[in-house]
Amino acid sequence: MTSASNSSSPDLDTTEKPTADVDSAASSAQAASLDIRNRKVIYLLLAAAFVVILNETILSVALPHLMNDLAVSASTAQWLSTAFMLTMAIVIPITGFLIQRINTRPMFTAAMTLFSVGTLTAFLAPGFVMLLVGRIIQATGTAIMMPLLMTTVLLLVPAARRGKVMGNISIVIAVAPAIGPTISGIILSVGSWRWMFGLVLPIAVAMLLYGMRRVENVSEPKRVPIDGLSVVLSAFAFGGLVYGLSQAGEGAAGNSVAPMVISLVVSAITMTAFITRQIKLQRSDRALLDLRTFRIRTFTIAILMMTTSMMALFGTIIVLPIYLQNVIRLDAFYTGLLMLPGGLLMGLAAPFVGRLYDKVGPRVLLVPGTIIVSSVLWLLTMVTESTSPFAILAAHILLSLGLALLFTPLFTSGLGSLTPDLYSHGSAIVGTVQQVAAAAGTALFITLMASRTAALTAAGSAPAAAAAGGVRMAFLVGAAISLLSVVAAFFVRKPETEPATHGG
């Protein structure tokens, strides 16, 4: 018996080990194949998102050229930017619902098709109206792409490696808008404004065709009923808020404030109704935008900090070119070049910040980041008509470094603190906040600058000195707001594990 047992043991070992090895090898190969698939999906979404987000600010330097070419006023030309943000604010809240119902590939195809059609329309536009239509179609595709990218990353990337990937998303969300004016200035120095769309069009179409073949379906759609009333309330609430904020500068310029007041009042009423309805619907998981995300402290703090950071970014993007061109008298080309190093630094730093986040968590990055941003904004309160362009260049580079330290930790810790069933809603909220904060930052900085400039001009100051005074006032209020982020940075924590449930 003993002999038989001993002789049978090696036989068992030799028959079971290869099977185990084969199973292990097959499992490893399957995991590696899945990882490669996920990486391809994410990087394609990242590239597509960078292209579509870039268009949000690419027209900022081109407005004078468009006014001359299309024979429209400044307030009319400004609608090309206002309508883009307005459309984004209306569409993004709905994407949380769409991402739950529709798979990854058709969502990507819809986003890039809309963006490509809008780009083509803008490129061929015979006049202002068709150019505006093209911008609105572009914005619709853009609004779908960003929440789709964020939700896909949250679904596919483990929490331990999420910082690195979110660093790449920071390049899209922060760097693409930051270098939009630079690219615009370079294109305008050698060609027509149409080439801002003509150069993007083949890239967008190529990504669309490649994505239709290569983007894998990585989500699990479920049948979720849509509440029509929530859609209507959302459109008036967020659209009215962005439009009202965008009209704030009209009052500072001496025009009627009635459109702004009416829009903000309508927004406040419909926003109250929207929030009330979402709280009711989320009890049965039927909310268009699930507000239970705000029960999670880290997410709420991150959203508040994103708001102030986006206000600083977009306010600076708008005000600095005005200062450089109207006060220091740089032309559009050199203005664009001066703002390029900061945008490039933000892009280069984002992946490294992401890796650091994975190792040390958010607080070590957020605290120095907020201090740098606040310090630069305070320094910019001292600019004059004789300030050196190189001093502005150094300030913009430092500001970009500070913002690079902020965005990745905020996106990663904020969205990572949510439960998987709230990912799409959290992504939609982040996208909506980005648009509202961009509009608020632009409105705040422009209104303060215009009001102070008008007051100094009336008091007898020279035009350049008055304009410099207006810029100082804009940055003074921005610097004061930035102090809130410095305090909040100490309270952001890194999610330790994937949350299991959001509770009722």
ZAMARGU-4260 file (C-alpha; in steps of 0.2 Angstrom, whole numbers, plus 5000, padded with zeros to 4 digits):
<rodrens>
0) 5000/5000/5000 | 5014/5012/5005 | 5023/5008/4989 | 5008/5010/4978 | 5004/5027/4987
5) 5021/5033/4984 | 5022/5028/4966 | 5005/5036/4963 | 5009/5053/4970 | 5022/5058/4957
10) 5009/5053/4944 | 4996/5065/4952 | 5009/5079/4953 | 5014/5077/4935 | 4996/5077/4928
15) 4990/5092/4939 | 5005/5104/4938 | 5004/5106/4919 | 4985/5109/4921 | 4988/5122/4934
20) 5002/5130/4924 | 4991/5131/4909 | 4977/5139/4918 | 4988/5151/4926 | 4996/5156/4910
25) 4979/5157/4901 | 4973/5169/4915 | 4989/5180/4914 | 4987/5181/4895 | 4969/5185/4897
30) 4973/5199/4910 | 4987/5206/4899 | 4975/5206/4884 | 4962/5215/4894 | 4974/5228/4900
35) 4980/5232/4883 | 4962/5234/4877 | 4959/5246/4891 | 4974/5256/4888 | 4970/5258/4870
40) 4952/5264/4874 | 4958/5276/4887 | 4972/5284/4876 | 4961/5286/4861 | 4948/5294/4872
45) 4961/5305/4879 | 4968/5311/4862 | 4950/5314/4856 | 4945/5324/4871 | 4961/5335/4870
50) 4956/5339/4852 | 4938/5343/4856 | 4942/5353/4872 | 4955/5363/4863 | 4942/5372/4853
55) 4933/5379/4869 | 4946/5394/4870 | 4954/5394/4852 | 4943/5408/4846 | 4948/5420/4861
60) 4962/5429/4852 | 4953/5428/4835 | 4938/5438/4839 | 4945/5455/4832 | 4948/5445/4815
65) 4931/5438/4815 | 4923/5455/4818 | 4932/5462/4803 | 4929/5447/4792 | 4911/5444/4796
70) 4906/5462/4799 | 4899/5459/4816 | 4901/5469/4833 | 4911/5463/4848 | 4896/5458/4858
75) 4889/5448/4843 | 4906/5439/4840 | 4907/5435/4858 | 4892/5423/4856 | 4904/5411/4847
80) 4912/5408/4865 | 4896/5411/4875 | 4886/5399/4864 | 4900/5385/4866 | 4899/5386/4885
85) 4880/5388/4885 | 4878/5372/4875 | 4891/5363/4886 | 4882/5368/4902 | 4865/5362/4895
90) 4871/5345/4887 | 4884/5339/4901 | 4871/5336/4915 | 4862/5324/4903 | 4877/5314/4899
95) 4877/5305/4916 | 4860/5297/4911 | 4866/5293/4893 | 4882/5285/4899 | 4872/5273/4909
100) 4861/5268/4895 | 4872/5268/4880 | 4888/5258/4877 | 4906/5265/4875 | 4908/5264/4856
105) 4891/5272/4851 | 4894/5286/4863 | 4911/5289/4856 | 4905/5288/4839 | 4891/5301/4843
110) 4903/5313/4851 | 4916/5313/4837 | 4903/5313/4823 | 4895/5329/4831 | 4911/5337/4833
115) 4917/5333/4816 | 4901/5340/4808 | 4902/5355/4818 | 4920/5358/4813 | 4916/5356/4795
120) 4901/5368/4796 | 4912/5381/4805 | 4926/5379/4792 | 4914/5381/4777 | 4903/5394/4786
125) 4898/5408/4773 | 4893/5420/4787 | 4892/5422/4806 | 4875/5412/4808 | 4882/5396/4801
130) 4899/5399/4811 | 4888/5400/4827 | 4878/5384/4822 | 4895/5375/4819 | 4901/5380/4836
135) 4885/5374/4844 | 4887/5357/4836 | 4905/5356/4841 | 4900/5360/4859 | 4887/5346/4859
140) 4901/5333/4854 | 4913/5340/4867 | 4900/5339/4881 | 4898/5320/4878 | 4917/5317/4877
145) 4923/5323/4894 | 4911/5313/4905 | 4913/5298/4894 | 4932/5299/4897 | 4931/5301/4915
150) 4918/5287/4918 | 4928/5275/4907 | 4944/5278/4917 | 4935/5276/4934 | 4928/5259/4928
155) 4944/5252/4920 | 4958/5259/4931 | 4961/5252/4948 | 4962/5265/4962 | 4980/5262/4966
160) 4985/5267/4948 | 4972/5280/4945 | 4982/5296/4949 | 4994/5293/4934 | 4979/5291/4922
165) 4970/5306/4929 | 4986/5316/4927 | 4984/5313/4908 | 4966/5319/4910 | 4972/5335/4918
170) 4982/5338/4902 | 4965/5338/4893 | 4955/5348/4905 | 4968/5361/4910 | 4981/5362/4896
175) 4970/5361/4881 | 4960/5377/4885 | 4976/5385/4891 | 4986/5383/4875 | 4970/5387/4864
180) 4975/5406/4863 | 4993/5401/4859 | 4988/5390/4844 | 4975/5403/4838 | 4988/5417/4838
185) 5000/5406/4828 | 4987/5402/4815 | 4981/5419/4813 | 4999/5426/4810 | 5000/5415/4795
190) 4983/5412/4788 | 4964/5414/4790 | 4953/5411/4805 | 4945/5396/4795 | 4961/5386/4797
195) 4958/5385/4816 | 4944/5373/4810 | 4952/5367/4794 | 4968/5360/4803 | 4957/5351/4817
200) 4945/5343/4805 | 4956/5329/4797 | 4962/5325/4814 | 4944/5323/4821 | 4938/5313/4806
205) 4953/5301/4808 | 4950/5299/4826 | 4931/5295/4822 | 4935/5282/4809 | 4949/5274/4820
210) 4938/5274/4835 | 4923/5266/4826 | 4934/5251/4823 | 4945/5251/4838 | 4935/5257/4853
215) 4929/5242/4863 | 4913/5242/4873 | 4919/5242/4891 | 4903/5248/4901 | 4887/5238/4905
220) 4872/5248/4899 | 4856/5247/4909 | 4839/5253/4906 | 4836/5269/4916 | 4821/5279/4913
225) 4823/5297/4908 | 4813/5311/4917 | 4809/5324/4904 | 4805/5338/4917 | 4822/5336/4924
230) 4830/5338/4907 | 4820/5354/4904 | 4824/5361/4922 | 4842/5357/4919 | 4843/5366/4903
235) 4836/5382/4910 | 4845/5380/4927 | 4863/5378/4920 | 4860/5386/4904 | 4853/5402/4912
240) 4867/5402/4925 | 4881/5402/4911 | 4872/5414/4900 | 4868/5426/4915 | 4887/5426/4920
245) 4892/5428/4902 | 4882/5444/4901 | 4890/5452/4917 | 4902/5461/4907 | 4888/5470/4897
250) 4883/5480/4913 | 4901/5485/4916 | 4902/5492/4899 | 4887/5503/4902 | 4874/5492/4893
255) 4857/5485/4900 | 4859/5473/4914 | 4841/5467/4911 | 4846/5451/4901 | 4859/5446/4915
260) 4846/5449/4929 | 4832/5440/4921 | 4843/5425/4916 | 4850/5423/4934 | 4833/5424/4942
265) 4826/5411/4930 | 4842/5400/4933 | 4839/5402/4952 | 4821/5397/4951 | 4824/5382/4940
270) 4839/5377/4949 | 4829/5376/4965 | 4816/5365/4956 | 4829/5354/4948 | 4838/5350/4964
275) 4821/5347/4973 | 4816/5335/4959 | 4833/5326/4959 | 4832/5323/4978 | 4815/5315/4975
280) 4820/5304/4960 | 4836/5298/4967 | 4827/5288/4980 | 4821/5276/4966 | 4838/5278/4956
285) 4829/5288/4943 | 4838/5305/4945 | 4845/5314/4929 | 4860/5320/4940 | 4861/5310/4957
290) 4866/5323/4970 | 4870/5309/4983 | 4888/5312/4977 | 4888/5328/4988 | 4885/5317/5003
295) 4904/5312/5001 | 4914/5325/5010 | 4930/5323/4999 | 4920/5324/4983 | 4911/5340/4989
300) 4928/5349/4995 | 4936/5344/4978 | 4921/5351/4968 | 4923/5368/4978 | 4942/5368/4975
305) 4939/5364/4956 | 4927/5379/4955 | 4940/5391/4962 | 4954/5384/4952 | 4944/5384/4936
310) 4939/5402/4939 | 4957/5407/4941 | 4962/5398/4926 | 4949/5405/4914 | 4949/5422/4922
315) 4968/5423/4919 | 4966/5416/4901 | 4954/5430/4897 | 4962/5444/4906 | 4981/5442/4903
320) 4979/5443/4884 | 4969/5459/4886 | 4983/5466/4897 | 4997/5461/4886 | 4989/5468/4870
325) 4980/5483/4877 | 4992/5489/4890 | 5009/5482/4886 | 5005/5483/4867 | 5010/5465/4862
330) 5002/5459/4846 | 4992/5443/4845 | 5006/5432/4840 | 5018/5437/4854 | 5004/5436/4866
335) 5001/5418/4861 | 5019/5414/4862 | 5021/5422/4880 | 5007/5410/4886 | 5014/5395/4878
340) 5027/5390/4891 | 5015/5389/4905 | 5003/5378/4895 | 5017/5366/4890 | 5023/5366/4908
345) 5006/5361/4914 | 5005/5347/4901 | 5023/5340/4905 | 5020/5341/4924 | 5003/5332/4924
350) 5009/5314/4922 | 5022/5316/4936 | 5010/5324/4947 | 4998/5309/4944 | 5012/5297/4949
355) 5016/5307/4965 | 4998/5306/4969 | 4998/5287/4968 | 5013/5287/4980 | 5009/5301/4993
360) 4991/5306/4991 | 4983/5323/4988 | 4987/5334/5002 | 5006/5335/4999 | 5002/5341/4982
365) 4987/5352/4985 | 4994/5363/4999 | 5009/5369/4990 | 4999/5370/4974 | 4986/5382/4981
370) 4999/5392/4990 | 5008/5395/4973 | 4992/5399/4964 | 4987/5411/4977 | 5004/5419/4978
375) 5005/5422/4959 | 4987/5430/4959 | 4993/5442/4973 | 5008/5446/4963 | 4998/5450/4948
380) 4988/5463/4958 | 5004/5474/4957 | 5005/5475/4938 | 5007/5492/4929 | 5008/5499/4912
385) 5027/5497/4913 | 5028/5479/4920 | 5040/5469/4909 | 5033/5455/4898 | 5046/5444/4905
390) 5039/5446/4923 | 5021/5441/4916 | 5029/5426/4908 | 5037/5421/4924 | 5021/5424/4934
395) 5011/5413/4921 | 5023/5399/4922 | 5022/5399/4941 | 5003/5399/4940 | 5003/5385/4928
400) 5014/5375/4939 | 5003/5378/4954 | 4987/5373/4944 | 4996/5357/4938 | 4998/5352/4956
405) 4979/5355/4959 | 4969/5347/4945 | 4975/5329/4945 | 4974/5327/4964 | 4956/5335/4964
410) 4950/5324/4950 | 4957/5308/4957 | 4952/5310/4975 | 4935/5318/4971 | 4929/5305/4958
415) 4938/5291/4967 | 4929/5293/4983 | 4912/5289/4974 | 4904/5272/4972 | 4904/5264/4955
420) 4886/5267/4953 | 4889/5286/4955 | 4904/5287/4943 | 4894/5294/4928 | 4884/5306/4939
425) 4901/5312/4947 | 4909/5314/4930 | 4894/5324/4923 | 4895/5335/4939 | 4913/5339/4936
430) 4910/5343/4918 | 4896/5355/4923 | 4906/5363/4936 | 4920/5366/4924 | 4909/5376/4912
435) 4900/5386/4926 | 4916/5390/4934 | 4924/5395/4917 | 4909/5407/4914 | 4910/5413/4932
440) 4929/5416/4931 | 4927/5425/4915 | 4912/5436/4920 | 4920/5440/4937 | 4937/5445/4930
445) 4930/5455/4915 | 4917/5464/4925 | 4929/5469/4938 | 4942/5475/4926 | 4929/5484/4915
450) 4921/5493/4930 | 4938/5498/4938 | 4945/5504/4921 | 4929/5515/4918 | 4931/5522/4935
455) 4949/5527/4933 | 4946/5534/4916 | 4932/5545/4922 | 4944/5551/4936 | 4956/5557/4923
460) 4969/5542/4922 | 4978/5539/4905 | 4970/5524/4895 | 4985/5512/4898 | 4985/5516/4917
465) 4967/5514/4919 | 4967/5497/4910 | 4981/5492/4921 | 4971/5497/4936 | 4957/5487/4930
470) 4968/5471/4928 | 4974/5474/4946 | 4957/5474/4953 | 4952/5458/4944 | 4967/5449/4951
475) 4964/5456/4968 | 4947/5448/4970 | 4953/5432/4962 | 4968/5432/4974 | 4956/5434/4989
480) 4945/5420/4983 | 4960/5409/4981 | 4963/5409/4999 | 4948/5398/5002 | 4957/5384/4992
485) 4972/5386/5003 | 4962/5381/5018 | 4951/5368/5009 | 4967/5359/5003 | 4971/5352/5021
490) 4954/5343/5021 | 4956/5333/5005 | 4960/5314/5008 | 4965/5300/4996 | 4951/5286/4995
495) 4959/5271/5003 | 4949/5258/4995 | 4935/5257/4982 | 4918/5262/4991 | 4905/5248/4990
500) 4889/5257/4991 | 4882/5275/4992 | 4868/5271/5004 | 4851/5278/5003
</rodrens>
